[in-house]
Amino acid sequence: MPHPPHPPTLICCSAITTTPQALHQPPLLWVCGHIHEGYGEHRVPHPRAPGGSILLVNSAVYYVGKGSRDEVEAQPRVVQLPEAVVVGQGGRQ
């Protein structure tokens, strides 16, 4: 069953955030490829993570149509570790 439409900055499936939050030892980075318009990077709160959150990157690519905002924004991310920060997107760094 397809997901209902959501703004691109939202994650619609709770399992994407609750799974890393349930880990006793949090990772620096959590990468998934859940295909819907919730692409991009998000911070997931975790009390034992450095800085209090885990960087979650939904690497799915979702294009509504050619030339859409999604096509521009849903590009690969470059993540710098161990800081767990996004330092580039698509061809931009």
SEFIZA-3560 file (N, C-alpha, C; in Angstrom, 3 decimals):
REM SEFIZA-3560
<numar><xx>0.840</xx><yy>-1.179</yy><zz>0.000</zz><atom>N</atom></numar>
<numar><xx>0.000</xx><yy>0.000</yy><zz>0.000</zz><atom>CA</atom></numar>
<numar><xx>0.882</xx><yy>1.238</yy><zz>0.000</zz><atom>C</atom></numar>
<numar><xx>0.696</xx><yy>2.159</yy><zz>-0.924</zz><atom>N</atom></numar>
<numar><xx>1.549</xx><yy>3.348</yy><zz>-0.980</zz><atom>CA</atom></numar>
<numar><xx>1.299</xx><yy>4.266</yy><zz>0.212</zz><atom>C</atom></numar>
<numar><xx>2.356</xx><yy>5.010</yy><zz>0.562</zz><atom>N</atom></numar>
<numar><xx>2.247</xx><yy>5.979</yy><zz>1.641</zz><atom>CA</atom></numar>
<numar><xx>1.481</xx><yy>7.209</yy><zz>1.159</zz><atom>C</atom></numar>
<numar><xx>0.738</xx><yy>7.864</yy><zz>2.040</zz><atom>N</atom></numar>
<numar><xx>0.111</xx><yy>9.125</yy><zz>1.656</zz><atom>CA</atom></numar>
<numar><xx>1.179</xx><yy>10.189</yy><zz>1.464</zz><atom>C</atom></numar>
<numar><xx>0.899</xx><yy>11.221</yy><zz>0.671</zz><atom>N</atom></numar>
<numar><xx>1.920</xx><yy>12.253</yy><zz>0.444</zz><atom>CA</atom></numar>
<numar><xx>2.237</xx><yy>13.024</yy><zz>1.723</zz><atom>C</atom></numar>
<numar><xx>3.516</xx><yy>13.368</yy><zz>1.887</zz><atom>N</atom></numar>
<numar><xx>4.001</xx><yy>14.149</yy><zz>3.021</zz><atom>CA</atom></numar>
<numar><xx>4.969</xx><yy>15.200</yy><zz>2.500</zz><atom>C</atom></numar>
<numar><xx>5.162</xx><yy>16.293</yy><zz>3.220</zz><atom>N</atom></numar>
<numar><xx>6.206</xx><yy>17.244</yy><zz>2.824</zz><atom>CA</atom></numar>
<numar><xx>7.558</xx><yy>16.553</yy><zz>2.840</zz><atom>C</atom></numar>
<numar><xx>8.496</xx><yy>16.949</yy><zz>1.985</zz><atom>N</atom></numar>
<numar><xx>9.781</xx><yy>16.254</yy><zz>1.878</zz><atom>CA</atom></numar>
<numar><xx>10.607</xx><yy>16.234</yy><zz>3.151</zz><atom>C</atom></numar>
<numar><xx>10.368</xx><yy>17.103</yy><zz>4.094</zz><atom>N</atom></numar>
<numar><xx>11.191</xx><yy>17.138</yy><zz>5.295</zz><atom>CA</atom></numar>
<numar><xx>10.692</xx><yy>16.197</yy><zz>6.377</zz><atom>C</atom></numar>
<numar><xx>9.594</xx><yy>15.488</yy><zz>6.145</zz><atom>N</atom></numar>
<numar><xx>9.039</xx><yy>14.606</yy><zz>7.164</zz><atom>CA</atom></numar>
<numar><xx>9.396</xx><yy>13.157</yy><zz>6.884</zz><atom>C</atom></numar>
<numar><xx>9.469</xx><yy>12.382</yy><zz>7.955</zz><atom>N</atom></numar>
<numar><xx>9.630</xx><yy>10.933</yy><zz>7.831</zz><atom>CA</atom></numar>
<numar><xx>8.287</xx><yy>10.345</yy><zz>8.221</zz><atom>C</atom></numar>
<numar><xx>7.661</xx><yy>9.578</yy><zz>7.340</zz><atom>N</atom></numar>
<numar><xx>6.297</xx><yy>9.128</yy><zz>7.630</zz><atom>CA</atom></numar>
<numar><xx>6.237</xx><yy>7.809</yy><zz>8.377</zz><atom>C</atom></numar>
<numar><xx>7.286</xx><yy>7.019</yy><zz>8.381</zz><atom>N</atom></numar>
<numar><xx>7.227</xx><yy>5.711</yy><zz>9.015</zz><atom>CA</atom></numar>
<numar><xx>7.961</xx><yy>5.741</yy><zz>10.342</zz><atom>C</atom></numar>
<numar><xx>7.245</xx><yy>5.474</yy><zz>11.410</zz><atom>N</atom></numar>
<numar><xx>7.836</xx><yy>5.575</yy><zz>12.742</zz><atom>CA</atom></numar>
<numar><xx>8.980</xx><yy>4.586</yy><zz>12.951</zz><atom>C</atom></numar>
<numar><xx>8.963</xx><yy>3.448</yy><zz>12.271</zz><atom>N</atom></numar>
<numar><xx>10.039</xx><yy>2.464</yy><zz>12.443</zz><atom>CA</atom></numar>
<numar><xx>11.393</xx><yy>3.024</yy><zz>12.019</zz><atom>C</atom></numar>
<numar><xx>11.403</xx><yy>3.974</yy><zz>11.113</zz><atom>N</atom></numar>
<numar><xx>12.666</xx><yy>4.570</yy><zz>10.665</zz><atom>CA</atom></numar>
<numar><xx>13.342</xx><yy>5.313</yy><zz>11.813</zz><atom>C</atom></numar>
<numar><xx>12.559</xx><yy>5.910</yy><zz>12.701</zz><atom>N</atom></numar>
<numar><xx>13.150</xx><yy>6.628</yy><zz>13.835</zz><atom>CA</atom></numar>
<numar><xx>13.200</xx><yy>5.785</yy><zz>15.108</zz><atom>C</atom></numar>
<numar><xx>12.192</xx><yy>4.949</yy><zz>15.334</zz><atom>N</atom></numar>
<numar><xx>12.165</xx><yy>4.192</yy><zz>16.594</zz><atom>CA</atom></numar>
<numar><xx>13.208</xx><yy>3.078</yy><zz>16.641</zz><atom>C</atom></numar>
<numar><xx>13.581</xx><yy>2.520</yy><zz>15.515</zz><atom>N</atom></numar>
<numar><xx>14.574</xx><yy>1.451</yy><zz>15.504</zz><atom>CA</atom></numar>
<numar><xx>15.929</xx><yy>1.939</yy><zz>16.017</zz><atom>C</atom></numar>
<numar><xx>16.505</xx><yy>3.021</yy><zz>15.482</zz><atom>N</atom></numar>
<numar><xx>17.790</xx><yy>3.469</yy><zz>16.047</zz><atom>CA</atom></numar>
<numar><xx>17.646</xx><yy>4.012</yy><zz>17.471</zz><atom>C</atom></numar>
<numar><xx>16.493</xx><yy>4.561</yy><zz>17.811</zz><atom>N</atom></numar>
<numar><xx>16.284</xx><yy>5.066</yy><zz>19.168</zz><atom>CA</atom></numar>
<numar><xx>16.260</xx><yy>3.930</yy><zz>20.194</zz><atom>C</atom></numar>
<numar><xx>15.879</xx><yy>2.732</yy><zz>19.776</zz><atom>N</atom></numar>
<numar><xx>15.782</xx><yy>1.590</yy><zz>20.691</zz><atom>CA</atom></numar>
<numar><xx>17.134</xx><yy>0.943</yy><zz>20.975</zz><atom>C</atom></numar>
<numar><xx>18.154</xx><yy>1.279</yy><zz>20.225</zz><atom>N</atom></numar>
<numar><xx>19.473</xx><yy>0.672</yy><zz>20.414</zz><atom>CA</atom></numar>
<numar><xx>20.136</xx><yy>1.196</yy><zz>21.681</zz><atom>C</atom></numar>
<numar><xx>20.710</xx><yy>0.275</yy><zz>22.459</zz><atom>N</atom></numar>
<numar><xx>21.412</xx><yy>0.681</yy><zz>23.671</zz><atom>CA</atom></numar>
<numar><xx>22.650</xx><yy>1.502</yy><zz>23.322</zz><atom>C</atom></numar>
<numar><xx>23.422</xx><yy>1.032</yy><zz>22.351</zz><atom>N</atom></numar>
<numar><xx>24.615</xx><yy>1.738</yy><zz>21.882</zz><atom>CA</atom></numar>
<numar><xx>24.275</xx><yy>2.392</yy><zz>20.545</zz><atom>C</atom></numar>
<numar><xx>24.045</xx><yy>3.695</yy><zz>20.518</zz><atom>N</atom></numar>
<numar><xx>23.600</xx><yy>4.337</yy><zz>19.278</zz><atom>CA</atom></numar>
<numar><xx>24.726</xx><yy>4.443</yy><zz>18.247</zz><atom>C</atom></numar>
<numar><xx>24.406</xx><yy>4.301</yy><zz>16.974</zz><atom>N</atom></numar>
<numar><xx>25.403</xx><yy>4.510</yy><zz>15.924</zz><atom>CA</atom></numar>
<numar><xx>25.600</xx><yy>6.006</yy><zz>15.687</zz><atom>C</atom></numar>
<numar><xx>26.699</xx><yy>6.365</yy><zz>15.039</zz><atom>N</atom></numar>
<numar><xx>26.901</xx><yy>7.753</yy><zz>14.634</zz><atom>CA</atom></numar>
<numar><xx>26.002</xx><yy>8.110</yy><zz>13.457</zz><atom>C</atom></numar>
<numar><xx>25.747</xx><yy>7.103</yy><zz>12.616</zz><atom>N</atom></numar>
<numar><xx>25.014</xx><yy>7.328</yy><zz>11.369</zz><atom>CA</atom></numar>
<numar><xx>24.072</xx><yy>6.157</yy><zz>11.137</zz><atom>C</atom></numar>
<numar><xx>22.847</xx><yy>6.458</yy><zz>10.722</zz><atom>N</atom></numar>
<numar><xx>21.843</xx><yy>5.439</yy><zz>10.385</zz><atom>CA</atom></numar>
<numar><xx>21.396</xx><yy>5.751</yy><zz>8.967</zz><atom>C</atom></numar>
<numar><xx>21.621</xx><yy>4.819</yy><zz>8.052</zz><atom>N</atom></numar>
<numar><xx>21.280</xx><yy>5.037</yy><zz>6.647</zz><atom>CA</atom></numar>
<numar><xx>20.175</xx><yy>4.076</yy><zz>6.254</zz><atom>C</atom></numar>
<numar><xx>19.160</xx><yy>4.586</yy><zz>5.596</zz><atom>N</atom></numar>
<numar><xx>18.092</xx><yy>3.743</yy><zz>5.085</zz><atom>CA</atom></numar>
<numar><xx>17.772</xx><yy>4.173</yy><zz>3.657</zz><atom>C</atom></numar>
<numar><xx>16.958</xx><yy>3.404</yy><zz>3.006</zz><atom>N</atom></numar>
<numar><xx>16.547</xx><yy>3.712</yy><zz>1.643</zz><atom>CA</atom></numar>
<numar><xx>15.057</xx><yy>3.550</yy><zz>1.496</zz><atom>C</atom></numar>
<numar><xx>14.333</xx><yy>4.120</yy><zz>2.455</zz><atom>N</atom></numar>
<numar><xx>12.874</xx><yy>4.006</yy><zz>2.439</zz><atom>CA</atom></numar>
<numar><xx>12.338</xx><yy>4.916</yy><zz>1.343</zz><atom>C</atom></numar>
<numar><xx>11.714</xx><yy>4.330</yy><zz>0.338</zz><atom>N</atom></numar>
<numar><xx>11.348</xx><yy>5.087</yy><zz>-0.854</zz><atom>CA</atom></numar>
<numar><xx>10.019</xx><yy>5.806</yy><zz>-0.666</zz><atom>C</atom></numar>
<numar><xx>10.104</xx><yy>7.050</yy><zz>-0.405</zz><atom>N</atom></numar>
<numar><xx>8.978</xx><yy>7.986</yy><zz>-0.419</zz><atom>CA</atom></numar>
<numar><xx>9.572</xx><yy>9.379</yy><zz>-0.324</zz><atom>C</atom></numar>
<numar><xx>8.756</xx><yy>10.373</yy><zz>-0.251</zz><atom>N</atom></numar>
<numar><xx>9.260</xx><yy>11.740</yy><zz>-0.302</zz><atom>CA</atom></numar>
<numar><xx>9.932</xx><yy>12.207</yy><zz>0.982</zz><atom>C</atom></numar>
<numar><xx>10.169</xx><yy>11.337</yy><zz>1.946</zz><atom>N</atom></numar>
<numar><xx>10.867</xx><yy>11.701</yy><zz>3.177</zz><atom>CA</atom></numar>
<numar><xx>12.371</xx><yy>11.541</yy><zz>3.060</zz><atom>C</atom></numar>
<numar><xx>12.930</xx><yy>11.754</yy><zz>1.876</zz><atom>N</atom></numar>
<numar><xx>14.367</xx><yy>11.641</yy><zz>1.646</zz><atom>CA</atom></numar>
<numar><xx>15.121</xx><yy>12.716</yy><zz>2.429</zz><atom>C</atom></numar>
<numar><xx>16.426</xx><yy>12.561</yy><zz>2.479</zz><atom>N</atom></numar>
<numar><xx>17.268</xx><yy>13.591</yy><zz>3.074</zz><atom>CA</atom></numar>
<numar><xx>17.820</xx><yy>13.200</yy><zz>4.426</zz><atom>C</atom></numar>
<numar><xx>18.339</xx><yy>14.198</yy><zz>5.129</zz><atom>N</atom></numar>
<numar><xx>18.928</xx><yy>13.931</yy><zz>6.426</zz><atom>CA</atom></numar>
<numar><xx>18.039</xx><yy>14.482</yy><zz>7.538</zz><atom>C</atom></numar>
<numar><xx>18.057</xx><yy>13.772</yy><zz>8.640</zz><atom>N</atom></numar>
<numar><xx>17.216</xx><yy>14.098</yy><zz>9.790</zz><atom>CA</atom></numar>
<numar><xx>18.019</xx><yy>13.785</yy><zz>11.046</zz><atom>C</atom></numar>
<numar><xx>17.723</xx><yy>14.453</yy><zz>12.131</zz><atom>N</atom></numar>
<numar><xx>18.342</xx><yy>14.159</yy><zz>13.430</zz><atom>CA</atom></numar>
<numar><xx>17.326</xx><yy>13.427</yy><zz>14.284</zz><atom>C</atom></numar>
<numar><xx>17.718</xx><yy>12.250</yy><zz>14.789</zz><atom>N</atom></numar>
<numar><xx>16.849</xx><yy>11.415</yy><zz>15.619</zz><atom>CA</atom></numar>
<numar><xx>17.354</xx><yy>11.506</yy><zz>17.059</zz><atom>C</atom></numar>
<numar><xx>16.537</xx><yy>11.991</yy><zz>17.979</zz><atom>N</atom></numar>
<numar><xx>16.986</xx><yy>12.119</yy><zz>19.365</zz><atom>CA</atom></numar>
<numar><xx>17.369</xx><yy>10.768</yy><zz>19.981</zz><atom>C</atom></numar>
<numar><xx>18.487</xx><yy>10.771</yy><zz>20.702</zz><atom>N</atom></numar>
<numar><xx>18.919</xx><yy>9.584</yy><zz>21.441</zz><atom>CA</atom></numar>
<numar><xx>19.759</xx><yy>10.066</yy><zz>22.614</zz><atom>C</atom></numar>
<numar><xx>19.388</xx><yy>9.714</yy><zz>23.843</zz><atom>N</atom></numar>
<numar><xx>20.085</xx><yy>10.258</yy><zz>25.013</zz><atom>CA</atom></numar>
<numar><xx>21.557</xx><yy>9.865</yy><zz>25.133</zz><atom>C</atom></numar>
<numar><xx>21.967</xx><yy>8.754</yy><zz>24.520</zz><atom>N</atom></numar>
<numar><xx>23.358</xx><yy>8.309</yy><zz>24.634</zz><atom>CA</atom></numar>
<numar><xx>24.185</xx><yy>8.615</yy><zz>23.387</zz><atom>C</atom></numar>
<numar><xx>23.609</xx><yy>9.283</yy><zz>22.417</zz><atom>N</atom></numar>
<numar><xx>24.344</xx><yy>9.625</yy><zz>21.195</zz><atom>CA</atom></numar>
<numar><xx>25.155</xx><yy>10.906</yy><zz>21.414</zz><atom>C</atom></numar>
<numar><xx>26.306</xx><yy>11.018</yy><zz>20.770</zz><atom>N</atom></numar>
<numar><xx>27.068</xx><yy>12.268</yy><zz>20.861</zz><atom>CA</atom></numar>
<numar><xx>26.200</xx><yy>13.443</yy><zz>20.384</zz><atom>C</atom></numar>
<numar><xx>26.107</xx><yy>14.458</yy><zz>21.169</zz><atom>N</atom></numar>
<numar><xx>25.274</xx><yy>15.607</yy><zz>20.806</zz><atom>CA</atom></numar>
<numar><xx>23.795</xx><yy>15.369</yy><zz>21.022</zz><atom>C</atom></numar>
<numar><xx>23.429</xx><yy>14.185</yy><zz>21.526</zz><atom>N</atom></numar>
<numar><xx>22.032</xx><yy>13.896</yy><zz>21.828</zz><atom>CA</atom></numar>
<numar><xx>21.180</xx><yy>13.427</yy><zz>20.668</zz><atom>C</atom></numar>
<numar><xx>21.817</xx><yy>13.162</yy><zz>19.503</zz><atom>N</atom></numar>
<numar><xx>21.019</xx><yy>12.691</yy><zz>18.368</zz><atom>CA</atom></numar>
<numar><xx>21.864</xx><yy>11.875</yy><zz>17.400</zz><atom>C</atom></numar>
<numar><xx>21.171</xx><yy>11.050</yy><zz>16.621</zz><atom>N</atom></numar>
<numar><xx>21.777</xx><yy>10.219</yy><zz>15.579</zz><atom>CA</atom></numar>
<numar><xx>21.459</xx><yy>10.869</yy><zz>14.236</zz><atom>C</atom></numar>
<numar><xx>22.460</xx><yy>10.943</yy><zz>13.354</zz><atom>N</atom></numar>
<numar><xx>22.203</xx><yy>11.434</yy><zz>11.995</zz><atom>CA</atom></numar>
<numar><xx>21.561</xx><yy>10.304</yy><zz>11.206</zz><atom>C</atom></numar>
<numar><xx>20.353</xx><yy>10.519</yy><zz>10.719</zz><atom>N</atom></numar>
<numar><xx>19.640</xx><yy>9.555</yy><zz>9.890</zz><atom>CA</atom></numar>
<numar><xx>19.624</xx><yy>10.100</yy><zz>8.463</zz><atom>C</atom></numar>
<numar><xx>20.115</xx><yy>9.314</yy><zz>7.530</zz><atom>N</atom></numar>
<numar><xx>20.084</xx><yy>9.700</yy><zz>6.114</zz><atom>CA</atom></numar>
<numar><xx>19.184</xx><yy>8.726</yy><zz>5.384</zz><atom>C</atom></numar>
<numar><xx>18.066</xx><yy>9.246</yy><zz>4.868</zz><atom>N</atom></numar>
<numar><xx>17.192</xx><yy>8.446</yy><zz>4.014</zz><atom>CA</atom></numar>
<numar><xx>17.687</xx><yy>8.679</yy><zz>2.591</zz><atom>C</atom></numar>
<numar><xx>18.376</xx><yy>7.687</yy><zz>2.070</zz><atom>N</atom></numar>
<numar><xx>19.033</xx><yy>7.846</yy><zz>0.772</zz><atom>CA</atom></numar>
<numar><xx>18.143</xx><yy>7.496</yy><zz>-0.410</zz><atom>C</atom></numar>
<numar><xx>16.860</xx><yy>7.296</yy><zz>-0.161</zz><atom>N</atom></numar>
<numar><xx>15.937</xx><yy>7.009</yy><zz>-1.254</zz><atom>CA</atom></numar>
<numar><xx>15.832</xx><yy>8.213</yy><zz>-2.191</zz><atom>C</atom></numar>
<numar><xx>15.622</xx><yy>7.938</yy><zz>-3.443</zz><atom>N</atom></numar>
<numar><xx>15.433</xx><yy>8.991</yy><zz>-4.430</zz><atom>CA</atom></numar>
<numar><xx>13.977</xx><yy>8.963</yy><zz>-4.863</zz><atom>C</atom></numar>
<numar><xx>13.342</xx><yy>10.095</yy><zz>-4.757</zz><atom>N</atom></numar>
<numar><xx>11.909</xx><yy>10.192</yy><zz>-5.056</zz><atom>CA</atom></numar>
<numar><xx>11.695</xx><yy>11.422</yy><zz>-5.917</zz><atom>C</atom></numar>
<numar><xx>11.258</xx><yy>11.227</yy><zz>-7.153</zz><atom>N</atom></numar>
<numar><xx>10.995</xx><yy>12.346</yy><zz>-8.052</zz><atom>CA</atom></numar>
<numar><xx>9.521</xx><yy>12.365</yy><zz>-8.401</zz><atom>C</atom></numar>
<numar><xx>8.876</xx><yy>13.479</yy><zz>-8.137</zz><atom>N</atom></numar>
<numar><xx>7.477</xx><yy>13.625</yy><zz>-8.517</zz><atom>CA</atom></numar>
<numar><xx>7.377</xx><yy>13.798</yy><zz>-10.022</zz><atom>C</atom></numar>
<numar><xx>8.258</xx><yy>14.577</yy><zz>-10.573</zz><atom>N</atom></numar>
<numar><xx>8.257</xx><yy>14.805</yy><zz>-12.012</zz><atom>CA</atom></numar>
<numar><xx>9.534</xx><yy>15.513</yy><zz>-12.410</zz><atom>C</atom></numar>
<numar><xx>9.862</xx><yy>15.468</yy><zz>-13.664</zz><atom>N</atom></numar>
<numar><xx>11.090</xx><yy>16.091</yy><zz>-14.144</zz><atom>CA</atom></numar>
<numar><xx>11.078</xx><yy>17.576</yy><zz>-13.815</zz><atom>C</atom></numar>
<numar><xx>12.178</xx><yy>18.031</yy><zz>-13.230</zz><atom>N</atom></numar>
<numar><xx>12.301</xx><yy>19.430</yy><zz>-12.870</zz><atom>CA</atom></numar>
<numar><xx>11.644</xx><yy>19.784</yy><zz>-11.553</zz><atom>C</atom></numar>
<numar><xx>11.160</xx><yy>18.779</yy><zz>-10.827</zz><atom>N</atom></numar>
<numar><xx>10.502</xx><yy>19.054</yy><zz>-9.547</zz><atom>CA</atom></numar>
<numar><xx>11.525</xx><yy>19.416</yy><zz>-8.481</zz><atom>C</atom></numar>
<numar><xx>11.059</xx><yy>20.005</yy><zz>-7.396</zz><atom>N</atom></numar>
<numar><xx>11.916</xx><yy>20.326</yy><zz>-6.256</zz><atom>CA</atom></numar>
<numar><xx>12.571</xx><yy>19.053</yy><zz>-5.724</zz><atom>C</atom></numar>
<numar><xx>11.829</xx><yy>17.942</yy><zz>-5.747</zz><atom>N</atom></numar>
<numar><xx>12.369</xx><yy>16.672</yy><zz>-5.270</zz><atom>CA</atom></numar>
<numar><xx>13.579</xx><yy>16.240</yy><zz>-6.083</zz><atom>C</atom></numar>
<numar><xx>13.529</xx><yy>16.453</yy><zz>-7.386</zz><atom>N</atom></numar>
<numar><xx>14.640</xx><yy>16.042</yy><zz>-8.242</zz><atom>CA</atom></numar>
<numar><xx>15.910</xx><yy>16.805</yy><zz>-7.876</zz><atom>C</atom></numar>
<numar><xx>15.768</xx><yy>18.047</yy><zz>-7.481</zz><atom>N</atom></numar>
<numar><xx>16.915</xx><yy>18.863</yy><zz>-7.104</zz><atom>CA</atom></numar>
<numar><xx>17.404</xx><yy>18.504</yy><zz>-5.707</zz><atom>C</atom></numar>
<numar><xx>16.480</xx><yy>18.309</yy><zz>-4.763</zz><atom>N</atom></numar>
<numar><xx>16.855</xx><yy>18.105</yy><zz>-3.370</zz><atom>CA</atom></numar>
<numar><xx>17.160</xx><yy>16.660</yy><zz>-3.001</zz><atom>C</atom></numar>
<numar><xx>16.620</xx><yy>15.695</yy><zz>-3.718</zz><atom>N</atom></numar>
<numar><xx>16.832</xx><yy>14.278</yy><zz>-3.387</zz><atom>CA</atom></numar>
<numar><xx>18.083</xx><yy>13.767</yy><zz>-4.084</zz><atom>C</atom></numar>
<numar><xx>19.201</xx><yy>14.325</yy><zz>-3.709</zz><atom>N</atom></numar>
<numar><xx>20.480</xx><yy>13.953</yy><zz>-4.303</zz><atom>CA</atom></numar>
<numar><xx>21.350</xx><yy>13.268</yy><zz>-3.247</zz><atom>C</atom></numar>
<numar><xx>22.384</xx><yy>12.537</yy><zz>-3.673</zz><atom>N</atom></numar>
<numar><xx>23.262</xx><yy>11.861</yy><zz>-2.721</zz><atom>CA</atom></numar>
<numar><xx>23.866</xx><yy>12.844</yy><zz>-1.724</zz><atom>C</atom></numar>
<numar><xx>24.072</xx><yy>12.359</yy><zz>-0.504</zz><atom>N</atom></numar>
<numar><xx>24.690</xx><yy>13.152</yy><zz>0.553</zz><atom>CA</atom></numar>
<numar><xx>26.107</xx><yy>12.658</yy><zz>0.796</zz><atom>C</atom></numar>
<numar><xx>27.000</xx><yy>13.572</yy><zz>1.157</zz><atom>N</atom></numar>
<numar><xx>28.347</xx><yy>13.237</yy><zz>1.595</zz><atom>CA</atom></numar>
<numar><xx>28.382</xx><yy>13.504</yy><zz>3.081</zz><atom>C</atom></numar>
<numar><xx>28.698</xx><yy>12.458</yy><zz>3.867</zz><atom>N</atom></numar>
<numar><xx>28.686</xx><yy>12.568</yy><zz>5.328</zz><atom>CA</atom></numar>
<numar><xx>30.107</xx><yy>12.444</yy><zz>5.841</zz><atom>C</atom></numar>
<numar><xx>30.490</xx><yy>13.388</yy><zz>6.688</zz><atom>N</atom></numar>
<numar><xx>31.807</xx><yy>13.358</yy><zz>7.313</zz><atom>CA</atom></numar>
<numar><xx>31.705</xx><yy>12.672</yy><zz>8.667</zz><atom>C</atom></numar>
<numar><xx>32.530</xx><yy>11.634</yy><zz>8.859</zz><atom>N</atom></numar>
<numar><xx>32.575</xx><yy>10.913</yy><zz>10.129</zz><atom>CA</atom></numar>
<numar><xx>33.925</xx><yy>11.142</yy><zz>10.784</zz><atom>C</atom></numar>
<numar><xx>34.077</xx><yy>11.154</yy><zz>12.070</zz><atom>N</atom></numar>
<numar><xx>33.107</xx><yy>10.746</yy><zz>13.072</zz><atom>CA</atom></numar>
<numar><xx>32.148</xx><yy>11.845</yy><zz>13.499</zz><atom>C</atom></numar>
<numar><xx>32.223</xx><yy>13.025</yy><zz>12.896</zz><atom>N</atom></numar>
<numar><xx>31.350</xx><yy>14.121</yy><zz>13.308</zz><atom>CA</atom></numar>
<numar><xx>29.888</xx><yy>13.884</yy><zz>12.969</zz><atom>C</atom></numar>
<numar><xx>29.617</xx><yy>13.025</yy><zz>11.986</zz><atom>N</atom></numar>
<numar><xx>28.256</xx><yy>12.723</yy><zz>11.523</zz><atom>CA</atom></numar>
<numar><xx>27.537</xx><yy>13.983</yy><zz>11.075</zz><atom>C</atom></numar>
<numar><xx>28.172</xx><yy>14.702</yy><zz>10.156</zz><atom>N</atom></numar>
<numar><xx>27.560</xx><yy>15.901</yy><zz>9.579</zz><atom>CA</atom></numar>
<numar><xx>27.558</xx><yy>15.767</yy><zz>8.055</zz><atom>C</atom></numar>
<numar><xx>26.506</xx><yy>16.286</yy><zz>7.432</zz><atom>N</atom></numar>
<numar><xx>26.422</xx><yy>16.288</yy><zz>5.971</zz><atom>CA</atom></numar>
<numar><xx>27.265</xx><yy>17.455</yy><zz>5.472</zz><atom>C</atom></numar>
<numar><xx>28.248</xx><yy>17.151</yy><zz>4.621</zz><atom>N</atom></numar>
<numar><xx>29.157</xx><yy>18.188</yy><zz>4.118</zz><atom>CA</atom></numar>
<numar><xx>28.963</xx><yy>18.455</yy><zz>2.634</zz><atom>C</atom></numar>
<numar><xx>28.111</xx><yy>17.697</yy><zz>1.977</zz><atom>N</atom></numar>
<numar><xx>27.871</xx><yy>17.927</yy><zz>0.557</zz><atom>CA</atom></numar>
<numar><xx>26.611</xx><yy>17.212</yy><zz>0.117</zz><atom>C</atom></numar>
<numar><xx>26.046</xx><yy>17.721</yy><zz>-0.973</zz><atom>N</atom></numar>
<numar><xx>24.823</xx><yy>17.121</yy><zz>-1.527</zz><atom>CA</atom></numar>
<numar><xx>24.893</xx><yy>17.209</yy><zz>-3.032</zz><atom>C</atom></numar>
<numar><xx>24.657</xx><yy>16.056</yy><zz>-3.691</zz><atom>N</atom></numar>
<numar><xx>24.745</xx><yy>16.035</yy><zz>-5.147</zz><atom>CA</atom></numar>
<numar><xx>26.162</xx><yy>16.401</yy><zz>-5.566</zz><atom>C</atom></numar>
<numar><xx>26.303</xx><yy>17.339</yy><zz>-6.447</zz><atom>N</atom></numar>
<numar><xx>27.630</xx><yy>17.806</yy><zz>-6.879</zz><atom>CA</atom></numar>
<numar><xx>28.154</xx><yy>18.960</yy><zz>-6.057</zz><atom>C</atom></numar>
<numar><xx>27.388</xx><yy>19.403</yy><zz>-5.036</zz><atom>N</atom></numar>
<numar><xx>27.800</xx><yy>20.566</yy><zz>-4.234</zz><atom>CA</atom></numar>
<numar><xx>28.472</xx><yy>20.112</yy><zz>-2.945</zz><atom>C</atom></numar>
<numar><xx>29.623</xx><yy>20.711</yy><zz>-2.647</zz><atom>N</atom></numar>
<numar><xx>30.317</xx><yy>20.423</yy><zz>-1.376</zz><atom>CA</atom></numar>
<numar><xx>30.877</xx><yy>21.699</yy><zz>-0.810</zz><atom>C</atom></numar>
//
